[in-house]
Amino acid sequence: MSASLDNPSASDEIVVDVQRRRFLTTATTVVGAAGAAALGVQFFSSMSPSARALAAGAPVEADISLIEAGAQLTVEWRGKPVWIVNRTDEMLATLGENDGLLKDPNCEKAVQPDYARNAFRSREQHKNYIVLVGICTHLGCSPAYVPDMTAGINPALKSGWECACHGSAFDIAGRVTSTSPAATNLEVPPYQYLNDTTVLVGDDGASA
Ligand code: FES
């Protein structure tokens, strides 16, 4: 990553900030590895192609067959965490119940590709799998995945993400609650399936 600190543009500032938070996230991951399985979080570092290409923003492949039902896999794309969650049918069934709790239930203001503008915010081909940029839309922290939110700060959501920084909460489609300081839903990045088990994050083939 080549963000300039001497004369940073607005986008560079964002990149630097995200990188700092990513390092914090990584440290937390190491410390909390023993409890990761219990939280339904999986991590891997599929770095293909080269590290240099990745730093420049190259797409990243992930094997979704590795993700257990209800678990989250985190990959890195453009210096940011990207989550892939293998949502259970039970999780999907809760989505329609959340609309009254959300700022933008229909994702009219959300950043997402057209193919994710549906009730699941995912490609129809694999609707159980959601792909999200793991950066809070408030001030850029990385929220924690909470597959069981019934004992959390937003028990009505059942499952989703909670941001410890200022209390934003997102449902299992990445939609923000009305009471959160974050203004918008989590971003869905461009992505495509190369086959039934491989997702390519960062390239949806739109320009191919
Ligand atoms: S950064 Fe997530 S709630 Fe503020």
Boltz pocket constraint, residues with backbone or C-beta under 6 A from the ligand:
constraints:
  - pocket:
      binder: B
      contacts: [[A, 136], [A, 137], [A, 138], [A, 139], [A, 140], [A, 141], [A, 163], [A, 164], [A, 165], [A, 166], [A, 167], [A, 168], [A, 181], [A, 182]]
      max_distance: 6.0
